[in-house]
């Protein structure tokens, strides 16, 4: 596994590519900016916990969200929490996974 900052930089590269796909799909600039902020926050969490952000799973994501709930150790405003949760909604998570799979296939084609 890469060092924390290297993993963060590599992950942000993937995020920026993915956000580019969302821009191509017509997502608003404000939405892209909000998603970017949510991803940076999540990637910092992954870095802190030594998790691979490209292996997003429900249990890992719930561990990220849980401390931000009202009454927990790091509560955030409801709108912020909704944004962070929505940024990883089922539809967008599927697009993210598709993007990662596409990159893996392209790497195999390049290597092969």
PDB file as gemmi writes it, atoms N, CA and C in Angstrom:
CRYST1    1.000    1.000    1.000  90.00  90.00  90.00 P 1                      
ATOM      1  N   UNK A   1       0.845  -1.179   0.000  1.00  0.00           N  
ATOM      2  CA  UNK A   1       0.000   0.000   0.000  1.00  0.00           C  
ATOM      3  C   UNK A   1       0.890   1.241   0.000  1.00  0.00           C  
ATOM      4  N   UNK A   2       0.448   2.282  -0.692  1.00  0.00           N  
ATOM      5  CA  UNK A   2       1.212   3.516  -0.768  1.00  0.00           C  
ATOM      6  C   UNK A   2       1.179   4.242   0.569  1.00  0.00           C  
ATOM      7  N   UNK A   3       2.157   5.144   0.760  1.00  0.00           N  
ATOM      8  CA  UNK A   3       2.127   5.965   1.963  1.00  0.00           C  
ATOM      9  C   UNK A   3       0.889   6.844   1.922  1.00  0.00           C  
ATOM     10  N   UNK A   4       0.497   7.369   3.087  1.00  0.00           N  
ATOM     11  CA  UNK A   4      -0.725   8.155   3.190  1.00  0.00           C  
ATOM     12  C   UNK A   4      -0.844   9.257   2.162  1.00  0.00           C  
ATOM     13  N   UNK A   5       0.148  10.119   2.072  1.00  0.00           N  
ATOM     14  CA  UNK A   5       0.027  11.249   1.146  1.00  0.00           C  
ATOM     15  C   UNK A   5       0.052  10.783  -0.301  1.00  0.00           C  
ATOM     16  N   UNK A   6       0.817   9.751  -0.614  1.00  0.00           N  
ATOM     17  CA  UNK A   6       0.841   9.217  -1.981  1.00  0.00           C  
ATOM     18  C   UNK A   6      -0.509   8.619  -2.347  1.00  0.00           C  
ATOM     19  N   UNK A   7      -1.119   7.911  -1.397  1.00  0.00           N  
ATOM     20  CA  UNK A   7      -2.435   7.322  -1.632  1.00  0.00           C  
ATOM     21  C   UNK A   7      -3.472   8.421  -1.820  1.00  0.00           C  
ATOM     22  N   UNK A   8      -3.376   9.483  -1.009  1.00  0.00           N  
ATOM     23  CA  UNK A   8      -4.307  10.600  -1.134  1.00  0.00           C  
ATOM     24  C   UNK A   8      -4.177  11.248  -2.507  1.00  0.00           C  
ATOM     25  N   UNK A   9      -2.955  11.505  -2.944  1.00  0.00           N  
ATOM     26  CA  UNK A   9      -2.724  12.144  -4.248  1.00  0.00           C  
ATOM     27  C   UNK A   9      -3.230  11.256  -5.373  1.00  0.00           C  
ATOM     28  N   UNK A  10      -2.927   9.966  -5.307  1.00  0.00           N  
ATOM     29  CA  UNK A  10      -3.399   9.039  -6.337  1.00  0.00           C  
ATOM     30  C   UNK A  10      -4.923   8.973  -6.344  1.00  0.00           C  
ATOM     31  N   UNK A  11      -5.525   8.958  -5.164  1.00  0.00           N  
ATOM     32  CA  UNK A  11      -6.987   8.906  -5.068  1.00  0.00           C  
ATOM     33  C   UNK A  11      -7.613  10.183  -5.607  1.00  0.00           C  
ATOM     34  N   UNK A  12      -7.003  11.332  -5.304  1.00  0.00           N  
ATOM     35  CA  UNK A  12      -7.541  12.602  -5.812  1.00  0.00           C  
ATOM     36  C   UNK A  12      -7.458  12.653  -7.336  1.00  0.00           C  
ATOM     37  N   UNK A  13      -6.432  12.049  -7.901  1.00  0.00           N  
ATOM     38  CA  UNK A  13      -6.330  11.985  -9.365  1.00  0.00           C  
ATOM     39  C   UNK A  13      -7.523  11.223  -9.923  1.00  0.00           C  
ATOM     40  N   UNK A  14      -7.854  10.100  -9.291  1.00  0.00           N  
ATOM     41  CA  UNK A  14      -9.017   9.321  -9.719  1.00  0.00           C  
ATOM     42  C   UNK A  14     -10.307  10.103  -9.520  1.00  0.00           C  
ATOM     43  N   UNK A  15     -10.399  10.802  -8.400  1.00  0.00           N  
ATOM     44  CA  UNK A  15     -11.598  11.606  -8.115  1.00  0.00           C  
ATOM     45  C   UNK A  15     -11.769  12.679  -9.177  1.00  0.00           C  
ATOM     46  N   UNK A  16     -10.683  13.361  -9.532  1.00  0.00           N  
ATOM     47  CA  UNK A  16     -10.777  14.420 -10.537  1.00  0.00           C  
ATOM     48  C   UNK A  16     -11.195  13.852 -11.898  1.00  0.00           C  
ATOM     49  N   UNK A  17     -10.700  12.677 -12.243  1.00  0.00           N  
ATOM     50  CA  UNK A  17     -11.124  12.030 -13.489  1.00  0.00           C  
ATOM     51  C   UNK A  17     -12.608  11.710 -13.427  1.00  0.00           C  
ATOM     52  N   UNK A  18     -13.054  11.197 -12.283  1.00  0.00           N  
ATOM     53  CA  UNK A  18     -14.452  10.840 -12.099  1.00  0.00           C  
ATOM     54  C   UNK A  18     -15.339  12.077 -12.144  1.00  0.00           C  
ATOM     55  N   UNK A  19     -14.888  13.157 -11.487  1.00  0.00           N  
ATOM     56  CA  UNK A  19     -15.656  14.402 -11.528  1.00  0.00           C  
ATOM     57  C   UNK A  19     -15.756  14.921 -12.963  1.00  0.00           C  
ATOM     58  N   UNK A  20     -14.710  14.696 -13.746  1.00  0.00           N  
ATOM     59  CA  UNK A  20     -14.759  15.064 -15.158  1.00  0.00           C  
ATOM     60  C   UNK A  20     -15.873  14.329 -15.891  1.00  0.00           C  
ATOM     61  N   UNK A  21     -16.064  13.062 -15.541  1.00  0.00           N  
ATOM     62  CA  UNK A  21     -17.166  12.292 -16.134  1.00  0.00           C  
ATOM     63  C   UNK A  21     -18.516  12.887 -15.733  1.00  0.00           C  
ATOM     64  N   UNK A  22     -18.634  13.298 -14.481  1.00  0.00           N  
ATOM     65  CA  UNK A  22     -19.883  13.892 -14.021  1.00  0.00           C  
ATOM     66  C   UNK A  22     -20.133  15.235 -14.709  1.00  0.00           C  
ATOM     67  N   UNK A  23     -19.075  15.991 -14.951  1.00  0.00           N  
ATOM     68  CA  UNK A  23     -19.205  17.247 -15.698  1.00  0.00           C  
ATOM     69  C   UNK A  23     -19.723  16.948 -17.100  1.00  0.00           C  
ATOM     70  N   UNK A  24     -19.158  15.913 -17.729  1.00  0.00           N  
ATOM     71  CA  UNK A  24     -19.608  15.515 -19.067  1.00  0.00           C  
ATOM     72  C   UNK A  24     -21.068  15.079 -19.070  1.00  0.00           C  
ATOM     73  N   UNK A  25     -21.540  14.575 -17.932  1.00  0.00           N  
ATOM     74  CA  UNK A  25     -22.943  14.165 -17.812  1.00  0.00           C  
ATOM     75  C   UNK A  25     -23.850  15.344 -17.491  1.00  0.00           C  
ATOM     76  N   UNK A  26     -23.265  16.533 -17.347  1.00  0.00           N  
ATOM     77  CA  UNK A  26     -24.062  17.734 -17.156  1.00  0.00           C  
ATOM     78  C   UNK A  26     -24.283  18.172 -15.724  1.00  0.00           C  
ATOM     79  N   UNK A  27     -23.525  17.614 -14.783  1.00  0.00           N  
ATOM     80  CA  UNK A  27     -23.679  18.046 -13.395  1.00  0.00           C  
ATOM     81  C   UNK A  27     -23.243  19.506 -13.263  1.00  0.00           C  
ATOM     82  N   UNK A  28     -23.930  20.257 -12.427  1.00  0.00           N  
ATOM     83  CA  UNK A  28     -23.672  21.689 -12.223  1.00  0.00           C  
ATOM     84  C   UNK A  28     -22.320  21.910 -11.544  1.00  0.00           C  
ATOM     85  N   UNK A  29     -21.722  23.074 -11.806  1.00  0.00           N  
ATOM     86  CA  UNK A  29     -20.432  23.417 -11.204  1.00  0.00           C  
ATOM     87  C   UNK A  29     -20.491  23.362  -9.678  1.00  0.00           C  
ATOM     88  N   UNK A  30     -21.577  23.870  -9.110  1.00  0.00           N  
ATOM     89  CA  UNK A  30     -21.721  23.853  -7.652  1.00  0.00           C  
ATOM     90  C   UNK A  30     -21.770  22.423  -7.120  1.00  0.00           C  
ATOM     91  N   UNK A  31     -22.397  21.531  -7.860  1.00  0.00           N  
ATOM     92  CA  UNK A  31     -22.466  20.122  -7.463  1.00  0.00           C  
ATOM     93  C   UNK A  31     -21.073  19.505  -7.488  1.00  0.00           C  
ATOM     94  N   UNK A  32     -20.338  19.783  -8.543  1.00  0.00           N  
ATOM     95  CA  UNK A  32     -18.970  19.248  -8.664  1.00  0.00           C  
ATOM     96  C   UNK A  32     -18.106  19.760  -7.517  1.00  0.00           C  
ATOM     97  N   UNK A  33     -18.210  21.036  -7.213  1.00  0.00           N  
ATOM     98  CA  UNK A  33     -17.431  21.623  -6.116  1.00  0.00           C  
ATOM     99  C   UNK A  33     -17.800  20.961  -4.788  1.00  0.00           C  
ATOM    100  N   UNK A  34     -19.080  20.755  -4.550  1.00  0.00           N  
ATOM    101  CA  UNK A  34     -19.532  20.120  -3.315  1.00  0.00           C  
ATOM    102  C   UNK A  34     -19.063  18.675  -3.238  1.00  0.00           C  
ATOM    103  N   UNK A  35     -19.166  17.944  -4.349  1.00  0.00           N  
ATOM    104  CA  UNK A  35     -18.678  16.561  -4.378  1.00  0.00           C  
ATOM    105  C   UNK A  35     -17.183  16.503  -4.105  1.00  0.00           C  
ATOM    106  N   UNK A  36     -16.434  17.422  -4.710  1.00  0.00           N  
ATOM    107  CA  UNK A  36     -14.982  17.440  -4.509  1.00  0.00           C  
ATOM    108  C   UNK A  36     -14.675  17.622  -3.018  1.00  0.00           C  
ATOM    109  N   UNK A  37     -15.356  18.571  -2.373  1.00  0.00           N  
ATOM    110  CA  UNK A  37     -15.143  18.800  -0.950  1.00  0.00           C  
ATOM    111  C   UNK A  37     -15.483  17.573  -0.111  1.00  0.00           C  
ATOM    112  N   UNK A  38     -16.574  16.910  -0.460  1.00  0.00           N  
ATOM    113  CA  UNK A  38     -16.973  15.703   0.264  1.00  0.00           C  
ATOM    114  C   UNK A  38     -15.942  14.596   0.067  1.00  0.00           C  
ATOM    115  N   UNK A  39     -15.445  14.453  -1.141  1.00  0.00           N  
ATOM    116  CA  UNK A  39     -14.430  13.425  -1.395  1.00  0.00           C  
ATOM    117  C   UNK A  39     -13.123  13.717  -0.668  1.00  0.00           C  
ATOM    118  N   UNK A  40     -12.711  14.979  -0.651  1.00  0.00           N  
ATOM    119  CA  UNK A  40     -11.487  15.331   0.074  1.00  0.00           C  
ATOM    120  C   UNK A  40     -11.642  14.950   1.543  1.00  0.00           C  
ATOM    121  N   UNK A  41     -12.794  15.258   2.122  1.00  0.00           N  
ATOM    122  CA  UNK A  41     -13.047  14.911   3.519  1.00  0.00           C  
ATOM    123  C   UNK A  41     -12.985  13.403   3.717  1.00  0.00           C  
ATOM    124  N   UNK A  42     -13.624  12.652   2.827  1.00  0.00           N  
ATOM    125  CA  UNK A  42     -13.620  11.187   2.928  1.00  0.00           C  
ATOM    126  C   UNK A  42     -12.220  10.616   2.730  1.00  0.00           C  
ATOM    127  N   UNK A  43     -11.473  11.149   1.778  1.00  0.00           N  
ATOM    128  CA  UNK A  43     -10.117  10.652   1.528  1.00  0.00           C  
ATOM    129  C   UNK A  43      -9.198  10.918   2.716  1.00  0.00           C  
ATOM    130  N   UNK A  44      -9.384  12.048   3.372  1.00  0.00           N  
ATOM    131  CA  UNK A  44      -8.598  12.342   4.584  1.00  0.00           C  
ATOM    132  C   UNK A  44      -8.947  11.339   5.687  1.00  0.00           C  
ATOM    133  N   UNK A  45     -10.228  10.989   5.792  1.00  0.00           N  
ATOM    134  CA  UNK A  45     -10.652   9.970   6.749  1.00  0.00           C  
ATOM    135  C   UNK A  45      -9.969   8.637   6.418  1.00  0.00           C  
ATOM    136  N   UNK A  46      -9.986   8.246   5.162  1.00  0.00           N  
ATOM    137  CA  UNK A  46      -9.350   6.989   4.747  1.00  0.00           C  
ATOM    138  C   UNK A  46      -7.859   7.017   5.056  1.00  0.00           C  
ATOM    139  N   UNK A  47      -7.224   8.149   4.800  1.00  0.00           N  
ATOM    140  CA  UNK A  47      -5.797   8.301   5.084  1.00  0.00           C  
ATOM    141  C   UNK A  47      -5.531   8.119   6.582  1.00  0.00           C  
ATOM    142  N   UNK A  48      -6.360   8.759   7.405  1.00  0.00           N  
ATOM    143  CA  UNK A  48      -6.214   8.677   8.859  1.00  0.00           C  
ATOM    144  C   UNK A  48      -6.399   7.246   9.366  1.00  0.00           C  
ATOM    145  N   UNK A  49      -7.339   6.511   8.743  1.00  0.00           N  
ATOM    146  CA  UNK A  49      -7.658   5.150   9.187  1.00  0.00           C  
ATOM    147  C   UNK A  49      -6.883   4.075   8.411  1.00  0.00           C  
ATOM    148  N   UNK A  50      -5.996   4.482   7.505  1.00  0.00           N  
ATOM    149  CA  UNK A  50      -5.235   3.555   6.650  1.00  0.00           C  
ATOM    150  C   UNK A  50      -6.152   2.639   5.846  1.00  0.00           C  
ATOM    151  N   UNK A  51      -7.214   3.232   5.284  1.00  0.00           N  
ATOM    152  CA  UNK A  51      -8.155   2.500   4.443  1.00  0.00           C  
ATOM    153  C   UNK A  51      -7.902   2.856   2.987  1.00  0.00           C  
ATOM    154  N   UNK A  52      -8.169   1.929   2.099  1.00  0.00           N  
ATOM    155  CA  UNK A  52      -8.074   2.211   0.674  1.00  0.00           C  
ATOM    156  C   UNK A  52      -9.403   2.775   0.192  1.00  0.00           C  
ATOM    157  N   UNK A  53      -9.421   4.034  -0.254  1.00  0.00           N  
ATOM    158  CA  UNK A  53     -10.685   4.637  -0.690  1.00  0.00           C  
ATOM    159  C   UNK A  53     -11.270   3.975  -1.933  1.00  0.00           C  
ATOM    160  N   UNK A  54     -10.467   3.275  -2.694  1.00  0.00           N  
ATOM    161  CA  UNK A  54     -10.979   2.622  -3.893  1.00  0.00           C  
ATOM    162  C   UNK A  54     -11.707   1.321  -3.572  1.00  0.00           C  
ATOM    163  N   UNK A  55     -11.640   0.888  -2.325  1.00  0.00           N  
ATOM    164  CA  UNK A  55     -12.356  -0.316  -1.900  1.00  0.00           C  
ATOM    165  C   UNK A  55     -13.566   0.057  -1.057  1.00  0.00           C  
ATOM    166  N   UNK A  56     -14.307   1.064  -1.491  1.00  0.00           N  
ATOM    167  CA  UNK A  56     -15.456   1.554  -0.728  1.00  0.00           C  
ATOM    168  C   UNK A  56     -16.445   0.424  -0.472  1.00  0.00           C  
ATOM    169  N   UNK A  57     -16.761   0.214   0.785  1.00  0.00           N  
ATOM    170  CA  UNK A  57     -17.734  -0.781   1.200  1.00  0.00           C  
ATOM    171  C   UNK A  57     -18.680  -0.112   2.198  1.00  0.00           C  
ATOM    172  N   UNK A  58     -19.849  -0.677   2.357  1.00  0.00           N  
ATOM    173  CA  UNK A  58     -20.853  -0.092   3.255  1.00  0.00           C  
ATOM    174  C   UNK A  58     -20.323   0.048   4.675  1.00  0.00           C  
ATOM    175  N   UNK A  59     -19.674  -0.999   5.202  1.00  0.00           N  
ATOM    176  CA  UNK A  59     -19.217  -0.946   6.591  1.00  0.00           C  
ATOM    177  C   UNK A  59     -18.156   0.132   6.792  1.00  0.00           C  
ATOM    178  N   UNK A  60     -17.242   0.283   5.837  1.00  0.00           N  
ATOM    179  CA  UNK A  60     -16.234   1.338   5.939  1.00  0.00           C  
ATOM    180  C   UNK A  60     -16.855   2.710   5.842  1.00  0.00           C  
ATOM    181  N   UNK A  61     -17.831   2.857   4.951  1.00  0.00           N  
ATOM    182  CA  UNK A  61     -18.473   4.146   4.784  1.00  0.00           C  
ATOM    183  C   UNK A  61     -19.330   4.492   5.996  1.00  0.00           C  
ATOM    184  N   UNK A  62     -19.985   3.492   6.583  1.00  0.00           N  
ATOM    185  CA  UNK A  62     -20.792   3.775   7.778  1.00  0.00           C  
ATOM    186  C   UNK A  62     -19.891   4.179   8.936  1.00  0.00           C  
ATOM    187  N   UNK A  63     -18.679   3.635   8.996  1.00  0.00           N  
ATOM    188  CA  UNK A  63     -17.711   4.058  10.010  1.00  0.00           C  
ATOM    189  C   UNK A  63     -17.286   5.501   9.820  1.00  0.00           C  
ATOM    190  N   UNK A  64     -17.329   5.966   8.581  1.00  0.00           N  
ATOM    191  CA  UNK A  64     -17.021   7.358   8.268  1.00  0.00           C  
ATOM    192  C   UNK A  64     -18.183   8.272   8.663  1.00  0.00           C  
ATOM    193  N   UNK A  65     -19.397   7.862   8.369  1.00  0.00           N  
ATOM    194  CA  UNK A  65     -20.587   8.685   8.609  1.00  0.00           C  
ATOM    195  C   UNK A  65     -20.973   8.734  10.091  1.00  0.00           C  
ATOM    196  N   UNK A  66     -20.911   7.601  10.767  1.00  0.00           N  
ATOM    197  CA  UNK A  66     -21.416   7.489  12.139  1.00  0.00           C  
ATOM    198  C   UNK A  66     -20.923   8.606  13.078  1.00  0.00           C  
ATOM    199  N   UNK A  67     -19.616   8.917  13.141  1.00  0.00           N  
ATOM    200  CA  UNK A  67     -19.178   9.966  14.075  1.00  0.00           C  
ATOM    201  C   UNK A  67     -19.706  11.360  13.743  1.00  0.00           C  
ATOM    202  N   UNK A  68     -20.248  11.536  12.548  1.00  0.00           N  
ATOM    203  CA  UNK A  68     -20.744  12.848  12.137  1.00  0.00           C  
ATOM    204  C   UNK A  68     -22.226  13.055  12.466  1.00  0.00           C  
ATOM    205  N   UNK A  69     -22.891  11.998  12.957  1.00  0.00           N  
ATOM    206  CA  UNK A  69     -24.309  12.090  13.298  1.00  0.00           C  
ATOM    207  C   UNK A  69     -24.514  12.951  14.537  1.00  0.00           C  
ATOM    208  N   UNK A  70     -25.685  13.527  14.643  1.00  0.00           N  
ATOM    209  CA  UNK A  70     -26.039  14.348  15.801  1.00  0.00           C  
ATOM    210  C   UNK A  70     -25.821  13.549  17.081  1.00  0.00           C  
ATOM    211  N   UNK A  71     -25.182  14.175  18.063  1.00  0.00           N  
ATOM    212  CA  UNK A  71     -24.939  13.518  19.344  1.00  0.00           C  
ATOM    213  C   UNK A  71     -23.682  12.661  19.380  1.00  0.00           C  
ATOM    214  N   UNK A  72     -22.986  12.541  18.269  1.00  0.00           N  
ATOM    215  CA  UNK A  72     -21.771  11.735  18.227  1.00  0.00           C  
ATOM    216  C   UNK A  72     -20.543  12.632  18.412  1.00  0.00           C  
ATOM    217  N   UNK A  73     -19.343  12.047  18.269  1.00  0.00           N  
ATOM    218  CA  UNK A  73     -18.114  12.779  18.590  1.00  0.00           C  
ATOM    219  C   UNK A  73     -17.782  13.945  17.657  1.00  0.00           C  
ATOM    220  N   UNK A  74     -18.159  13.874  16.380  1.00  0.00           N  
ATOM    221  CA  UNK A  74     -17.871  14.946  15.421  1.00  0.00           C  
ATOM    222  C   UNK A  74     -19.125  15.313  14.632  1.00  0.00           C  
ATOM    223  N   UNK A  75     -20.176  15.785  15.313  1.00  0.00           N  
ATOM    224  CA  UNK A  75     -21.422  16.071  14.589  1.00  0.00           C  
ATOM    225  C   UNK A  75     -21.253  17.219  13.603  1.00  0.00           C  
ATOM    226  N   UNK A  76     -21.933  17.102  12.479  1.00  0.00           N  
ATOM    227  CA  UNK A  76     -21.939  18.167  11.475  1.00  0.00           C  
ATOM    228  C   UNK A  76     -23.383  18.561  11.204  1.00  0.00           C  
ATOM    229  N   UNK A  77     -23.536  19.696  10.554  1.00  0.00           N  
ATOM    230  CA  UNK A  77     -24.877  20.159  10.193  1.00  0.00           C  
ATOM    231  C   UNK A  77     -25.554  19.116   9.310  1.00  0.00           C  
ATOM    232  N   UNK A  78     -26.854  19.050   9.427  1.00  0.00           N  
ATOM    233  CA  UNK A  78     -27.633  18.083   8.663  1.00  0.00           C  
ATOM    234  C   UNK A  78     -27.364  18.193   7.161  1.00  0.00           C  
ATOM    235  N   UNK A  79     -27.289  19.429   6.653  1.00  0.00           N  
ATOM    236  CA  UNK A  79     -27.051  19.621   5.219  1.00  0.00           C  
ATOM    237  C   UNK A  79     -25.685  19.079   4.806  1.00  0.00           C  
ATOM    238  N   UNK A  80     -24.679  19.269   5.656  1.00  0.00           N  
ATOM    239  CA  UNK A  80     -23.331  18.756   5.366  1.00  0.00           C  
ATOM    240  C   UNK A  80     -23.344  17.237   5.344  1.00  0.00           C  
ATOM    241  N   UNK A  81     -23.994  16.654   6.328  1.00  0.00           N  
ATOM    242  CA  UNK A  81     -24.077  15.198   6.397  1.00  0.00           C  
ATOM    243  C   UNK A  81     -24.811  14.643   5.180  1.00  0.00           C  
ATOM    244  N   UNK A  82     -25.914  15.278   4.803  1.00  0.00           N  
ATOM    245  CA  UNK A  82     -26.666  14.827   3.634  1.00  0.00           C  
ATOM    246  C   UNK A  82     -25.809  14.914   2.370  1.00  0.00           C  
ATOM    247  N   UNK A  83     -25.051  15.984   2.235  1.00  0.00           N  
ATOM    248  CA  UNK A  83     -24.174  16.134   1.075  1.00  0.00           C  
ATOM    249  C   UNK A  83     -23.152  15.014   1.033  1.00  0.00           C  
ATOM    250  N   UNK A  84     -22.517  14.743   2.155  1.00  0.00           N  
ATOM    251  CA  UNK A  84     -21.492  13.690   2.199  1.00  0.00           C  
ATOM    252  C   UNK A  84     -22.107  12.330   1.903  1.00  0.00           C  
ATOM    253  N   UNK A  85     -23.275  12.080   2.439  1.00  0.00           N  
ATOM    254  CA  UNK A  85     -23.942  10.808   2.163  1.00  0.00           C  
ATOM    255  C   UNK A  85     -24.373  10.731   0.705  1.00  0.00           C  
ATOM    256  N   UNK A  86     -24.920  11.812   0.196  1.00  0.00           N  
ATOM    257  CA  UNK A  86     -25.397  11.809  -1.187  1.00  0.00           C  
ATOM    258  C   UNK A  86     -24.246  11.686  -2.176  1.00  0.00           C  
ATOM    259  N   UNK A  87     -23.098  12.258  -1.839  1.00  0.00           N  
ATOM    260  CA  UNK A  87     -21.942  12.184  -2.733  1.00  0.00           C  
ATOM    261  C   UNK A  87     -21.565  10.739  -3.030  1.00  0.00           C  
ATOM    262  N   UNK A  88     -21.913   9.862  -2.126  1.00  0.00           N  
ATOM    263  CA  UNK A  88     -21.600   8.443  -2.303  1.00  0.00           C  
ATOM    264  C   UNK A  88     -22.864   7.628  -2.498  1.00  0.00           C  
ATOM    265  N   UNK A  89     -23.895   8.278  -3.044  1.00  0.00           N  
ATOM    266  CA  UNK A  89     -25.157   7.583  -3.250  1.00  0.00           C  
ATOM    267  C   UNK A  89     -24.953   6.357  -4.128  1.00  0.00           C  
ATOM    268  N   UNK A  90     -25.915   5.520  -4.155  1.00  0.00           N  
ATOM    269  CA  UNK A  90     -25.816   4.283  -4.928  1.00  0.00           C  
ATOM    270  C   UNK A  90     -25.495   4.563  -6.390  1.00  0.00           C  
ATOM    271  N   UNK A  91     -26.137   5.556  -6.970  1.00  0.00           N  
ATOM    272  CA  UNK A  91     -25.898   5.853  -8.387  1.00  0.00           C  
ATOM    273  C   UNK A  91     -24.477   6.336  -8.602  1.00  0.00           C  
ATOM    274  N   UNK A  92     -24.043   7.299  -7.797  1.00  0.00           N  
ATOM    275  CA  UNK A  92     -22.708   7.837  -7.983  1.00  0.00           C  
ATOM    276  C   UNK A  92     -21.634   6.842  -7.585  1.00  0.00           C  
ATOM    277  N   UNK A  93     -21.903   6.008  -6.579  1.00  0.00           N  
ATOM    278  CA  UNK A  93     -20.942   4.978  -6.210  1.00  0.00           C  
ATOM    279  C   UNK A  93     -20.792   3.967  -7.341  1.00  0.00           C  
ATOM    280  N   UNK A  94     -21.906   3.651  -8.015  1.00  0.00           N  
ATOM    281  CA  UNK A  94     -21.813   2.754  -9.168  1.00  0.00           C  
ATOM    282  C   UNK A  94     -20.974   3.387 -10.278  1.00  0.00           C  
ATOM    283  N   UNK A  95     -21.164   4.695 -10.527  1.00  0.00           N  
ATOM    284  CA  UNK A  95     -20.342   5.382 -11.529  1.00  0.00           C  
ATOM    285  C   UNK A  95     -18.868   5.361 -11.119  1.00  0.00           C  
ATOM    286  N   UNK A  96     -18.598   5.580  -9.817  1.00  0.00           N  
ATOM    287  CA  UNK A  96     -17.232   5.557  -9.302  1.00  0.00           C  
ATOM    288  C   UNK A  96     -16.605   4.186  -9.520  1.00  0.00           C  
ATOM    289  N   UNK A  97     -17.333   3.130  -9.146  1.00  0.00           N  
ATOM    290  CA  UNK A  97     -16.804   1.769  -9.328  1.00  0.00           C  
ATOM    291  C   UNK A  97     -16.600   1.452 -10.814  1.00  0.00           C  
ATOM    292  N   UNK A  98     -17.534   1.893 -11.659  1.00  0.00           N  
ATOM    293  CA  UNK A  98     -17.383   1.686 -13.099  1.00  0.00           C  
ATOM    294  C   UNK A  98     -16.121   2.385 -13.595  1.00  0.00           C  
ATOM    295  N   UNK A  99     -15.898   3.596 -13.114  1.00  0.00           N  
ATOM    296  CA  UNK A  99     -14.698   4.341 -13.501  1.00  0.00           C  
ATOM    297  C   UNK A  99     -13.441   3.587 -13.076  1.00  0.00           C  
ATOM    298  N   UNK A 100     -13.420   3.081 -11.845  1.00  0.00           N  
ATOM    299  CA  UNK A 100     -12.252   2.336 -11.368  1.00  0.00           C  
ATOM    300  C   UNK A 100     -12.036   1.061 -12.181  1.00  0.00           C  
ATOM    301  N   UNK A 101     -13.113   0.355 -12.485  1.00  0.00           N  
ATOM    302  CA  UNK A 101     -13.001  -0.862 -13.287  1.00  0.00           C  
ATOM    303  C   UNK A 101     -12.483  -0.542 -14.691  1.00  0.00           C  
ATOM    304  N   UNK A 102     -12.953   0.563 -15.260  1.00  0.00           N  
ATOM    305  CA  UNK A 102     -12.486   0.980 -16.575  1.00  0.00           C  
ATOM    306  C   UNK A 102     -10.989   1.253 -16.545  1.00  0.00           C  
ATOM    307  N   UNK A 103     -10.523   1.907 -15.482  1.00  0.00           N  
ATOM    308  CA  UNK A 103      -9.093   2.185 -15.356  1.00  0.00           C  
ATOM    309  C   UNK A 103      -8.299   0.890 -15.243  1.00  0.00           C  
ATOM    310  N   UNK A 104      -8.819  -0.081 -14.483  1.00  0.00           N  
ATOM    311  CA  UNK A 104      -8.136  -1.373 -14.350  1.00  0.00           C  
ATOM    312  C   UNK A 104      -8.044  -2.078 -15.695  1.00  0.00           C  
ATOM    313  N   UNK A 105      -9.135  -2.060 -16.444  1.00  0.00           N  
ATOM    314  CA  UNK A 105      -9.142  -2.699 -17.767  1.00  0.00           C  
ATOM    315  C   UNK A 105      -8.160  -2.005 -18.697  1.00  0.00           C  
ATOM    316  N   UNK A 106      -8.145  -0.672 -18.667  1.00  0.00           N  
ATOM    317  CA  UNK A 106      -7.193   0.073 -19.506  1.00  0.00           C  
ATOM    318  C   UNK A 106      -5.756  -0.233 -19.116  1.00  0.00           C  
ATOM    319  N   UNK A 107      -5.478  -0.400 -17.813  1.00  0.00           N  
ATOM    320  CA  UNK A 107      -4.137  -0.760 -17.368  1.00  0.00           C  
ATOM    321  C   UNK A 107      -3.750  -2.137 -17.896  1.00  0.00           C  
ATOM    322  N   UNK A 108      -4.691  -3.069 -17.861  1.00  0.00           N  
ATOM    323  CA  UNK A 108      -4.403  -4.417 -18.366  1.00  0.00           C  
ATOM    324  C   UNK A 108      -4.118  -4.391 -19.860  1.00  0.00           C  
ATOM    325  N   UNK A 109      -4.874  -3.578 -20.587  1.00  0.00           N  
ATOM    326  CA  UNK A 109      -4.657  -3.474 -22.022  1.00  0.00           C  
ATOM    327  C   UNK A 109      -3.284  -2.855 -22.290  1.00  0.00           C  
ATOM    328  N   UNK A 110      -2.915  -1.832 -21.528  1.00  0.00           N  
ATOM    329  CA  UNK A 110      -1.626  -1.159 -21.695  1.00  0.00           C  
ATOM    330  C   UNK A 110      -0.479  -2.098 -21.360  1.00  0.00           C  
ATOM    331  N   UNK A 111      -0.635  -2.859 -20.263  1.00  0.00           N  
ATOM    332  CA  UNK A 111       0.420  -3.788 -19.816  1.00  0.00           C  
ATOM    333  C   UNK A 111       0.524  -4.963 -20.788  1.00  0.00           C  
ATOM    334  N   UNK A 112      -0.641  -5.461 -21.210  1.00  0.00           N  
ATOM    335  CA  UNK A 112      -0.691  -6.648 -22.057  1.00  0.00           C  
ATOM    336  C   UNK A 112      -0.180  -6.351 -23.394  1.00  0.00           C  
TER     337      UNK A 112                                                      
END                                                                             
